[in-house]
Structure formats: structure tokens, C-alpha cells
Amino acid sequence: SSSSCLAPDTKPHIVFILADDMGYYDTPWHNPLVRAPALKTLADEGVTLEQAYMLPVCSPSRAALLTGRYPHT
């Protein structure tokens, strides 16, 4: 018997959110004063990735997401 609650042919749902100009405390799971119940539920029931890098403009981050390559500066 499997300890997984997913059926063998069920694929996970993946939601990736890329936000420009968002600070660490601009999310409801880091700051209780931010009211975003849908995002809070997604974070509480899923996985949040806390290690990231930032660049002064958004285009390198977007290019890295689309290509899978690290944007060398």
C-alpha cells in the first residue's frame, strides 16, 4: 500500500507566481497586515520557496524563467 494520498496517475498542480517589485513583507505569510486570503490559502496548503535572487530590473528574472538559464550580470 502506498502512503501517498494521490492516485498513481494523478499529476500535481503547479502554480508559479512571478511578481515585480514585491518585497519580503508584502505577502500574507510574512506579514499579517497584508490581506490576501487566496494567496494565504495557497501558501498554507502548498509549498513556498523562500530562497531567491533579485536583479534591479524584471527582464532577467523573466528570461531565466522562460529559458531555465541563470542570467549572468
GUKOL-979533 format. One record per atom (N, C-alpha, C): residue number from 1; z, y, x. Coordinates in nm, 4 decimals, always signed. Example, Ala and Ser with C-alpha at 12.3 -4.5 7.8 and 13.67 -1.06 7.14 Angstrom:
+-----+----------+----------+----------+
:   n :       up :    north :     east :
+-----+----------+----------+----------+
:   1 :  +0.7800 :  -0.5690 :  +1.3190 :
:   1 :  +0.7800 :  -0.4500 :  +1.2300 :
:   1 :  +0.7800 :  -0.3300 :  +1.3200 :
:   2 :  +0.7080 :  -0.2250 :  +1.2850 :
:   2 :  +0.7140 :  -0.1060 :  +1.3670 :
:   2 :  +0.7870 :  +0.0030 :  +1.2900 :
+-----+----------+----------+----------+
END
This chain:
+-----+----------+----------+----------+
:   n :       up :    north :     east :
+-----+----------+----------+----------+
:   1 :  +0.0000 :  -0.1193 :  +0.0839 :
:   1 :  +0.0000 :  +0.0000 :  +0.0000 :
:   1 :  +0.0000 :  +0.1243 :  +0.0873 :
:   2 :  -0.0665 :  +0.2255 :  +0.0393 :
:   2 :  -0.0796 :  +0.3499 :  +0.1148 :
:   2 :  +0.0279 :  +0.4480 :  +0.0723 :
:   3 :  +0.0796 :  +0.5246 :  +0.1673 :
:   3 :  +0.1807 :  +0.6254 :  +0.1352 :
:   3 :  +0.1166 :  +0.7567 :  +0.0924 :
:   4 :  -0.0165 :  +0.7650 :  +0.0995 :
:   4 :  -0.0867 :  +0.8876 :  +0.0607 :
:   4 :  -0.0979 :  +0.8954 :  -0.0909 :
:   5 :  -0.0843 :  +1.0165 :  -0.1436 :
:   5 :  -0.0962 :  +1.0347 :  -0.2873 :
:   5 :  -0.2412 :  +1.0606 :  -0.3282 :
:   6 :  -0.3333 :  +1.0697 :  -0.2314 :
:   6 :  -0.4747 :  +1.0893 :  -0.2612 :
:   6 :  -0.5450 :  +0.9548 :  -0.2689 :
:   7 :  -0.6393 :  +0.9449 :  -0.3607 :
:   7 :  -0.7209 :  +0.8251 :  -0.3679 :
:   7 :  -0.8086 :  +0.8202 :  -0.2429 :
:   8 :  -0.8495 :  +0.7026 :  -0.1984 :
:   8 :  -0.9263 :  +0.6926 :  -0.0742 :
:   8 :  -1.0560 :  +0.7732 :  -0.0763 :
:   9 :  -1.1185 :  +0.7892 :  -0.1922 :
:   9 :  -1.2450 :  +0.8617 :  -0.1983 :
:   9 :  -1.2277 :  +1.0095 :  -0.2331 :
:  10 :  -1.1037 :  +1.0580 :  -0.2392 :
:  10 :  -1.0784 :  +1.1979 :  -0.2711 :
:  10 :  -1.0800 :  +1.2812 :  -0.1435 :
:  11 :  -1.1563 :  +1.3905 :  -0.1469 :
:  11 :  -1.1627 :  +1.4798 :  -0.0318 :
:  11 :  -1.0683 :  +1.5968 :  -0.0548 :
:  12 :  -1.0064 :  +1.6500 :  +0.0510 :
:  12 :  -0.9148 :  +1.7630 :  +0.0335 :
:  12 :  -0.9918 :  +1.8909 :  +0.0011 :
:  13 :  -0.9268 :  +1.9798 :  -0.0679 :
:  13 :  -0.9830 :  +2.1116 :  -0.0960 :
:  13 :  -0.9392 :  +2.2055 :  +0.0161 :
:  14 :  -1.0323 :  +2.2775 :  +0.0736 :
:  14 :  -1.0018 :  +2.3689 :  +0.1827 :
:  14 :  -1.0395 :  +2.5097 :  +0.1402 :
:  15 :  -0.9430 :  +2.6006 :  +0.1501 :
:  15 :  -0.9661 :  +2.7420 :  +0.1209 :
:  15 :  -0.9372 :  +2.8187 :  +0.2487 :
:  16 :  -1.0343 :  +2.8917 :  +0.2969 :
:  16 :  -1.0187 :  +2.9717 :  +0.4175 :
:  16 :  -1.0346 :  +3.1167 :  +0.3776 :
:  17 :  -0.9344 :  +3.1974 :  +0.4065 :
:  17 :  -0.9374 :  +3.3385 :  +0.3707 :
:  17 :  -0.9404 :  +3.4202 :  +0.4990 :
:  18 :  -1.0445 :  +3.5010 :  +0.5140 :
:  18 :  -1.0565 :  +3.5920 :  +0.6272 :
:  18 :  -1.0428 :  +3.7329 :  +0.5728 :
:  19 :  -0.9416 :  +3.8040 :  +0.6169 :
:  19 :  -0.9159 :  +3.9394 :  +0.5670 :
:  19 :  -0.9203 :  +4.0387 :  +0.6824 :
:  20 :  -0.9894 :  +4.1483 :  +0.6586 :
:  20 :  -0.9957 :  +4.2547 :  +0.7585 :
:  20 :  -0.8736 :  +4.3451 :  +0.7444 :
:  21 :  -0.8244 :  +4.3952 :  +0.8570 :
:  21 :  -0.7159 :  +4.4937 :  +0.8592 :
:  21 :  -0.5891 :  +4.4469 :  +0.7882 :
:  22 :  -0.5566 :  +4.3196 :  +0.7989 :
:  22 :  -0.4348 :  +4.2688 :  +0.7368 :
:  22 :  -0.3293 :  +4.2478 :  +0.8437 :
:  23 :  -0.2131 :  +4.3054 :  +0.8239 :
:  23 :  -0.1032 :  +4.2908 :  +0.9177 :
:  23 :  -0.0190 :  +4.1682 :  +0.8852 :
:  24 :  +0.0681 :  +4.1331 :  +0.9764 :
:  24 :  +0.1538 :  +4.0144 :  +0.9614 :
:  24 :  +0.2401 :  +4.0232 :  +0.8356 :
:  25 :  +0.2938 :  +4.1404 :  +0.8071 :
:  25 :  +0.3838 :  +4.1564 :  +0.6922 :
:  25 :  +0.3112 :  +4.1977 :  +0.5649 :
:  26 :  +0.1796 :  +4.1820 :  +0.5616 :
:  26 :  +0.1016 :  +4.2149 :  +0.4419 :
:  26 :  +0.0785 :  +4.0939 :  +0.3522 :
:  27 :  +0.1482 :  +3.9851 :  +0.3775 :
:  27 :  +0.1348 :  +3.8649 :  +0.2953 :
:  27 :  +0.2669 :  +3.8342 :  +0.2265 :
:  28 :  +0.2617 :  +3.7733 :  +0.1081 :
:  28 :  +0.3857 :  +3.7464 :  +0.0346 :
:  28 :  +0.4755 :  +3.6417 :  +0.0988 :
:  29 :  +0.4235 :  +3.5570 :  +0.1865 :
:  29 :  +0.5108 :  +3.4582 :  +0.2513 :
:  29 :  +0.5807 :  +3.5162 :  +0.3731 :
:  30 :  +0.5441 :  +3.6365 :  +0.4167 :
:  30 :  +0.6173 :  +3.7056 :  +0.5235 :
:  30 :  +0.6957 :  +3.8256 :  +0.4726 :
:  31 :  +0.6590 :  +3.8779 :  +0.3584 :
:  31 :  +0.7207 :  +3.9994 :  +0.3058 :
:  31 :  +0.7423 :  +3.9834 :  +0.1555 :
:  32 :  +0.8664 :  +3.9701 :  +0.1112 :
:  32 :  +0.8926 :  +3.9500 :  -0.0322 :
:  32 :  +0.8564 :  +4.0711 :  -0.1187 :
:  33 :  +0.8326 :  +4.1858 :  -0.0580 :
:  33 :  +0.7934 :  +4.3037 :  -0.1362 :
:  33 :  +0.6458 :  +4.3006 :  -0.1765 :
:  34 :  +0.5668 :  +4.2182 :  -0.1101 :
:  34 :  +0.4249 :  +4.2039 :  -0.1455 :
:  34 :  +0.4149 :  +4.1068 :  -0.2624 :
:  35 :  +0.3535 :  +4.1531 :  -0.3712 :
:  35 :  +0.3402 :  +4.0698 :  -0.4904 :
:  35 :  +0.1978 :  +4.0181 :  -0.5007 :
:  36 :  +0.1804 :  +3.8928 :  -0.4699 :
:  36 :  +0.0526 :  +3.8232 :  -0.4817 :
:  36 :  +0.0839 :  +3.6782 :  -0.5169 :
:  37 :  +0.1176 :  +3.6525 :  -0.6439 :
:  37 :  +0.1658 :  +3.5190 :  -0.6816 :
:  37 :  +0.0662 :  +3.4059 :  -0.6553 :
:  38 :  -0.0636 :  +3.4303 :  -0.6709 :
:  38 :  -0.1612 :  +3.3239 :  -0.6462 :
:  38 :  -0.1642 :  +3.2871 :  -0.4971 :
:  39 :  -0.1642 :  +3.3870 :  -0.4091 :
:  39 :  -0.1612 :  +3.3588 :  -0.2658 :
:  39 :  -0.0312 :  +3.2922 :  -0.2245 :
:  40 :  +0.0791 :  +3.3345 :  -0.2823 :
:  40 :  +0.2098 :  +3.2751 :  -0.2515 :
:  40 :  +0.2112 :  +3.1270 :  -0.2909 :
:  41 :  +0.1549 :  +3.0963 :  -0.4063 :
:  41 :  +0.1484 :  +2.9573 :  -0.4503 :
:  41 :  +0.0616 :  +2.8742 :  -0.3571 :
:  42 :  -0.0542 :  +2.9291 :  -0.3175 :
:  42 :  -0.1395 :  +2.8573 :  -0.2224 :
:  42 :  -0.0653 :  +2.8298 :  -0.0914 :
:  43 :  +0.0070 :  +2.9286 :  -0.0420 :
:  43 :  +0.0807 :  +2.9122 :  +0.0837 :
:  43 :  +0.1952 :  +2.8120 :  +0.0679 :
:  44 :  +0.2659 :  +2.8187 :  -0.0440 :
:  44 :  +0.3795 :  +2.7285 :  -0.0658 :
:  44 :  +0.3361 :  +2.5832 :  -0.0824 :
:  45 :  +0.2213 :  +2.5617 :  -0.1444 :
:  45 :  +0.1755 :  +2.4258 :  -0.1729 :
:  45 :  +0.0784 :  +2.3716 :  -0.0683 :
:  46 :  +0.0392 :  +2.4560 :  +0.0269 :
:  46 :  -0.0586 :  +2.4134 :  +0.1258 :
:  46 :  -0.0088 :  +2.4329 :  +0.2672 :
:  47 :  -0.0983 :  +2.4695 :  +0.3537 :
:  47 :  -0.0692 :  +2.4884 :  +0.4949 :
:  47 :  -0.1083 :  +2.6309 :  +0.5327 :
:  48 :  -0.0213 :  +2.6997 :  +0.6038 :
:  48 :  -0.0560 :  +2.8314 :  +0.6565 :
:  48 :  -0.0661 :  +2.8204 :  +0.8075 :
:  49 :  -0.1701 :  +2.8778 :  +0.8621 :
:  49 :  -0.1905 :  +2.8773 :  +1.0071 :
:  49 :  -0.1379 :  +3.0087 :  +1.0609 :
:  50 :  -0.0401 :  +3.0031 :  +1.1474 :
:  50 :  +0.0309 :  +3.1222 :  +1.1918 :
:  50 :  -0.0133 :  +3.1745 :  +1.3278 :
:  51 :  -0.0891 :  +3.0979 :  +1.4028 :
:  51 :  -0.1335 :  +3.1443 :  +1.5336 :
:  51 :  -0.2784 :  +3.1901 :  +1.5224 :
:  52 :  -0.3035 :  +3.3116 :  +1.5622 :
:  52 :  -0.4376 :  +3.3680 :  +1.5520 :
:  52 :  -0.4593 :  +3.4678 :  +1.6637 :
:  53 :  -0.5808 :  +3.5118 :  +1.6762 :
:  53 :  -0.6118 :  +3.6175 :  +1.7699 :
:  53 :  -0.6786 :  +3.7289 :  +1.6911 :
:  54 :  -0.6769 :  +3.8461 :  +1.7468 :
:  54 :  -0.7435 :  +3.9575 :  +1.6793 :
:  54 :  -0.8213 :  +4.0375 :  +1.7810 :
:  55 :  -0.9218 :  +4.1006 :  +1.7305 :
:  55 :  -1.0030 :  +4.1903 :  +1.8111 :
:  55 :  -1.0090 :  +4.3235 :  +1.7375 :
:  56 :  -1.0455 :  +4.4310 :  +1.8046 :
:  56 :  -1.0396 :  +4.5627 :  +1.7406 :
:  56 :  -1.1387 :  +4.5828 :  +1.6257 :
:  57 :  -1.2394 :  +4.4977 :  +1.6143 :
:  57 :  -1.3342 :  +4.5061 :  +1.5032 :
:  57 :  -1.3489 :  +4.3677 :  +1.4405 :
:  58 :  -1.4010 :  +4.3616 :  +1.3193 :
:  58 :  -1.4051 :  +4.2343 :  +1.2480 :
:  58 :  -1.5246 :  +4.1464 :  +1.2846 :
:  59 :  -1.6309 :  +4.2035 :  +1.3382 :
:  59 :  -1.7522 :  +4.1245 :  +1.3597 :
:  59 :  -1.7333 :  +4.0059 :  +1.4552 :
:  60 :  -1.6552 :  +4.0153 :  +1.5648 :
:  60 :  -1.6359 :  +3.8954 :  +1.6481 :
:  60 :  -1.5636 :  +3.7821 :  +1.5743 :
:  61 :  -1.4674 :  +3.8173 :  +1.4900 :
:  61 :  -1.3964 :  +3.7140 :  +1.4140 :
:  61 :  -1.4902 :  +3.6462 :  +1.3155 :
:  62 :  -1.5727 :  +3.7238 :  +1.2513 :
:  62 :  -1.6695 :  +3.6673 :  +1.1560 :
:  62 :  -1.7717 :  +3.5800 :  +1.2284 :
:  63 :  -1.8187 :  +3.6251 :  +1.3442 :
:  63 :  -1.9138 :  +3.5452 :  +1.4214 :
:  63 :  -1.8501 :  +3.4144 :  +1.4677 :
:  64 :  -1.7238 :  +3.4193 :  +1.5101 :
:  64 :  -1.6547 :  +3.2973 :  +1.5525 :
:  64 :  -1.6416 :  +3.1992 :  +1.4374 :
:  65 :  -1.6130 :  +3.2489 :  +1.3186 :
:  65 :  -1.6011 :  +3.1611 :  +1.2016 :
:  65 :  -1.7350 :  +3.0944 :  +1.1700 :
:  66 :  -1.8424 :  +3.1697 :  +1.1775 :
:  66 :  -1.9747 :  +3.1178 :  +1.1424 :
:  66 :  -2.0307 :  +3.0241 :  +1.2486 :
:  67 :  -2.0006 :  +3.0493 :  +1.3762 :
:  67 :  -2.0609 :  +2.9707 :  +1.4836 :
:  67 :  -1.9687 :  +2.8649 :  +1.5432 :
:  68 :  -1.8375 :  +2.8820 :  +1.5268 :
:  68 :  -1.7437 :  +2.7897 :  +1.5885 :
:  68 :  -1.7224 :  +2.8166 :  +1.7358 :
:  69 :  -1.7679 :  +2.9299 :  +1.7839 :
:  69 :  -1.7545 :  +2.9649 :  +1.9258 :
:  69 :  -1.6562 :  +3.0808 :  +1.9406 :
:  70 :  -1.5827 :  +3.0802 :  +2.0506 :
:  70 :  -1.4883 :  +3.1871 :  +2.0790 :
:  70 :  -1.5644 :  +3.3116 :  +2.1224 :
:  71 :  -1.5351 :  +3.4273 :  +2.0617 :
:  71 :  -1.6060 :  +3.5493 :  +2.1023 :
:  71 :  -1.5497 :  +3.6052 :  +2.2323 :
:  72 :  -1.6229 :  +3.5902 :  +2.3380 :
:  72 :  -1.5791 :  +3.6426 :  +2.4679 :
:  72 :  -1.5897 :  +3.7937 :  +2.4669 :
:  73 :  -1.4858 :  +3.8595 :  +2.5188 :
:  73 :  -1.4870 :  +4.0048 :  +2.5211 :
:  73 :  -1.5154 :  +4.0556 :  +2.6598 :
+-----+----------+----------+----------+
END
